[in-house]
Amino acid sequence: MPKMRESVAEATIIKWLKKEGDKINADETVLEIATDKVDSEIPSTAEGTLIKRLFNEGDVVQVGTAIAIISTDANVTISSSEVKTPPAKQTEAPKEAAAVSIKEVIAIEKKSQSGKFFSPLVRNIAKEEGISMLELEAISGTGANGRVTKNDIIAYIPNKGKTIAPAQVIKEQAPVASSNGSVQYKPSISVNAGDEIIEMDRMRKLIAEHMVMSKHTSPHVTSYVEADVTNIVLWREKVKKEFEKREGQKLTFTPIFIEAIAKAIKDFPMINISVDGTKIIKRKNINIGMATALPSGNLIVPVIKNVDTLNLLGITKQVNDLANRARNNKLSPDDIQGGTYTITNVGSFGNVMGTPIINQPQVAIMAVGAIKKKPAVIETEAGDLIGIRHFMFLSHAYDHRVVDGALGGRFVRKVADYLEQWDINKEI
């Protein structure tokens, strides 16, 4: 399993493109893998014959682990009995469970009843070792926000089963009422005649998990500002045809919004942070993610790195490139990593404002609404006049653990100021 980037420790095999016994050329695609929301094709490192596939589709594999064996000698054959395959997952019940199979009773969920989240790697280890959700819940995690890491669960394995009895395992399947409402219950869903049951695809499952985790992690507060963007609308209308003719690219509003956000972050750097327990990590780089809707209906957030070092032309080219590659499933894992702030354009769907969910581990996100014409009071030296102006709403959601209303409100106001002060004679 090749290494994608520093923060990617594992990937899921989603499709084998070659069967055992197939001839393979060097750099020919052998399989497809998924990391986060990005699918990638993995080429062969050598020419030869695929002797053995060591993992199945759907398996989660750590980076650096052998996933297939290729014979590069045409005169040598390797029987499948000579290949050491990964051990099969344990299916028998632990001895101390007697007639009760813990694995049959326990489903290792991504999130426990108290809201703890467990990574795919931790869940796989738990299933292999027969560790229940109740035991996972009791493990003290050393990761960010108290998450259980690989080292935590490995250190727990020698003591597994000593703190929980089979009867308790069965009991944990039934939700227990909580006076403070901290326990979450799965609603009982009835399926009626004519209803259609649709299984979530892999990306939708990841989005669902990430959104629930964000709402559980951060107390969301949203501040709103209405901005007069008349100068921007008039300027874009004036230059967009010449720009497209010269650069071969469309000039949208998104790069303008991103530039204004980057400027405001320079003014208010404590928006550009992450939280690790009781520590605040102040980011040096300004990397802005832009939420992009895919043809499938799913959402992905490619990231423009070091936005403050780019001019409007550079931002425009990156916005168009990332948006096109996102829609054609050509993004790399690195393209969606490292974001420090996110913008989502709900105006593209005709919405005037939204209440976006923070893209963890960031602490803020901005939704920009549709631009609408409105009558407005215009102040002039000769007195006040009524005129037609272009307005839009900016919705700024932020993590109230570390961003108070004063900072969150001033930041979105500053973004609006940069938009309203746009130079109608600006060159690009």
Residue pairs with C-beta under 8 A, 6 or more apart in sequence:
1 10
1 11
1 33
1 61
1 62
1 63
1 64
1 65
1 67
2 42
2 63
3 63
3 64
4 11
4 35
4 40
4 63
4 332
4 333
4 334
5 333
5 334
5 337
7 337
8 35
8 36
8 63
8 333
8 337
9 62
9 63
9 121
10 35
10 60
10 61
10 62
10 63
10 120
10 121
11 33
11 34
11 35
11 40
11 60
11 61
11 63
12 33
12 34
12 35
12 58
12 59
12 60
12 61
12 120
12 202
13 31
13 32
13 33
13 55
13 56
13 57
13 58
13 59
13 61
13 67
14 32
14 33
14 34
14 39
14 57
14 58
14 202
15 31
15 32
15 57
16 30
16 31
16 53
16 57
17 29
17 30
17 31
17 32
18 24
18 30
18 31
18 50
19 50
20 50
20 51
20 52
20 53
20 80
21 49
21 50
21 51
22 49
22 50
23 48
23 49
24 30
24 44
24 47
24 48
24 49
24 50
24 70
25 44
25 47
26 43
26 44
26 45
26 46
26 47
27 43
27 44
28 43
28 44
29 41
29 42
29 43
29 44
30 42
30 43
30 44
30 50
30 68
31 41
31 42
31 67
31 68
32 39
32 40
32 41
32 42
33 39
33 40
33 42
34 40
34 202
35 333
36 206
36 333
36 336
36 337
37 203
37 206
37 207
37 298
37 300
37 336
38 300
38 331
38 332
38 333
38 335
38 336
39 329
40 332
40 333
44 70
45 70
46 70
46 72
47 72
48 70
48 71
48 72
48 73
48 74
49 70
49 71
49 74
50 68
50 69
50 70
51 68
51 69
51 70
51 71
51 77
51 78
51 80
51 83
52 68
52 69
52 78
52 80
52 83
52 85
53 67
53 68
54 66
54 67
54 68
54 69
54 83
54 85
54 86
55 61
55 67
55 86
60 120
60 121
60 124
61 67
62 121
69 78
69 83
71 77
71 78
89 127
89 128
90 103
90 128
90 130
91 103
92 101
93 99
93 100
93 101
93 102
93 103
93 104
93 130
94 102
94 130
94 161
96 161
96 166
97 166
97 169
98 166
100 166
100 169
100 170
102 130
102 132
102 166
102 169
103 127
103 130
105 169
105 170
105 173
106 132
106 133
106 169
106 172
106 173
107 133
108 118
108 123
108 126
108 127
108 133
108 136
109 118
109 133
110 117
110 118
110 123
110 209
111 117
111 118
111 209
111 212
111 213
111 216
112 118
112 133
112 136
112 137
113 137
113 175
113 176
113 183
113 184
114 137
114 182
114 183
115 182
115 184
115 216
116 136
116 137
116 141
116 146
116 147
116 148
117 147
117 209
117 213
118 126
118 136
118 147
118 148
119 147
121 150
122 136
122 148
122 149
122 150
122 152
122 153
125 131
125 150
125 153
125 154
125 157
126 132
126 135
126 136
126 153
129 153
129 157
129 160
130 160
130 161
131 153
131 156
131 157
131 160
132 164
132 169
132 172
133 172
134 164
134 168
134 169
134 172
135 156
135 160
135 161
135 163
135 164
136 148
136 153
138 163
139 148
139 152
139 153
139 156
140 146
140 152
141 147
141 148
141 149
141 152
142 149
142 151
142 152
143 149
143 152
144 276
144 277
144 361
145 217
145 275
145 276
145 277
146 277
175 183
175 185
175 186
176 183
177 183
191 197
200 208
201 296
201 298
203 296
203 298
203 300
204 298
207 298
207 299
210 359
210 360
211 357
213 360
214 357
214 358
214 359
214 360
215 357
217 360
217 399
218 358
218 360
218 363
218 399
218 400
218 401
219 399
219 400
219 401
220 355
220 357
220 358
220 397
220 398
220 399
220 400
221 397
221 398
221 400
221 403
221 405
221 408
222 355
222 395
222 396
222 397
222 398
223 395
223 396
223 398
223 405
223 408
223 409
223 412
224 353
224 393
224 394
224 395
224 396
224 412
225 393
225 394
225 396
225 412
225 413
225 415
225 416
226 391
226 392
226 393
226 394
226 416
227 391
227 392
227 393
227 394
227 415
227 416
227 419
227 420
228 376
228 389
228 390
228 391
228 420
229 371
229 390
229 391
229 392
229 419
229 420
229 422
230 389
230 390
231 420
231 422
231 423
231 424
232 253
232 256
232 390
232 419
232 422
233 371
233 390
234 424
235 422
235 423
235 424
235 425
235 426
236 251
236 253
236 256
238 424
239 251
239 428
240 250
240 251
243 249
243 251
243 428
244 250
244 251
247 313
247 316
247 317
249 316
249 317
249 320
250 320
251 316
251 428
252 316
252 319
252 320
253 345
253 368
253 371
254 290
254 319
254 343
254 345
255 312
255 315
255 316
255 319
256 312
256 419
256 422
257 343
257 345
257 366
257 368
257 415
257 419
258 288
258 290
258 304
258 307
258 315
258 319
258 343
259 307
259 312
259 315
259 418
260 415
260 418
260 419
261 288
261 307
261 341
261 343
261 366
261 415
262 286
262 288
262 307
262 308
263 308
263 414
263 418
264 271
264 411
264 414
264 415
264 418
265 271
265 272
265 286
265 308
265 341
266 286
266 308
267 414
268 407
268 410
268 411
268 414
269 282
270 282
270 402
270 403
270 407
271 341
271 363
271 364
271 398
271 403
271 407
271 408
271 411
272 282
272 283
272 286
272 340
272 341
273 280
273 281
273 282
273 283
273 340
273 363
273 402
274 280
274 281
274 283
274 340
274 361
274 362
274 363
275 281
275 361
275 363
275 399
275 401
275 402
276 361
280 402
283 340
285 305
285 306
285 338
285 340
286 306
286 307
286 308
286 340
286 341
287 303
287 304
287 305
287 306
287 307
287 338
287 339
287 340
287 341
288 303
288 304
288 307
288 339
288 340
288 341
288 342
288 343
289 301
289 302
289 303
289 304
289 336
289 339
289 341
289 342
289 343
289 359
289 362
290 301
290 302
290 303
290 304
290 319
290 322
290 323
290 342
290 343
290 344
290 345
291 299
291 300
291 301
291 342
291 343
291 344
291 345
291 356
291 359
292 299
292 300
292 301
292 302
292 322
292 323
292 326
292 327
293 299
293 348
294 300
294 326
294 327
295 327
300 326
300 331
300 336
301 336
301 339
301 342
301 359
302 322
302 323
302 325
302 326
302 331
302 335
302 336
303 322
303 335
303 336
303 337
303 338
303 339
304 310
304 315
304 318
304 319
304 322
305 338
307 315
310 318
312 426
312 428
313 428
316 428
322 331
322 335
324 330
325 331
325 335
339 359
339 362
340 362
341 362
341 364
341 365
341 366
342 356
342 358
342 359
342 362
342 364
342 365
342 366
343 365
343 366
343 367
343 368
344 354
344 356
344 365
344 366
344 367
344 368
345 367
345 368
346 353
346 354
346 356
346 367
346 368
346 369
346 370
346 395
347 368
347 369
347 370
347 371
347 392
348 370
350 370
351 369
351 370
352 369
352 370
352 372
352 392
352 393
353 367
353 369
353 393
353 395
354 367
354 369
354 395
355 367
355 395
355 397
356 365
356 366
356 367
356 395
356 397
357 365
357 397
358 364
358 365
358 397
358 398
358 399
359 365
363 398
363 399
363 401
363 402
363 403
364 396
364 397
364 398
364 399
364 403
364 408
364 411
365 396
365 397
365 398
366 394
366 395
366 396
366 397
366 412
366 415
367 394
367 395
367 397
368 392
368 393
368 394
368 395
369 392
369 393
369 394
369 395
370 392
371 390
371 391
371 392
372 390
372 391
372 392
373 388
373 389
373 390
373 391
374 388
374 389
374 390
374 391
375 386
375 387
375 388
375 389
376 386
376 387
376 388
376 389
376 391
377 384
377 385
377 386
378 384
378 385
378 386
378 387
378 389
394 412
394 415
394 416
395 412
396 408
396 409
396 411
396 412
396 415
398 407
398 408
398 411
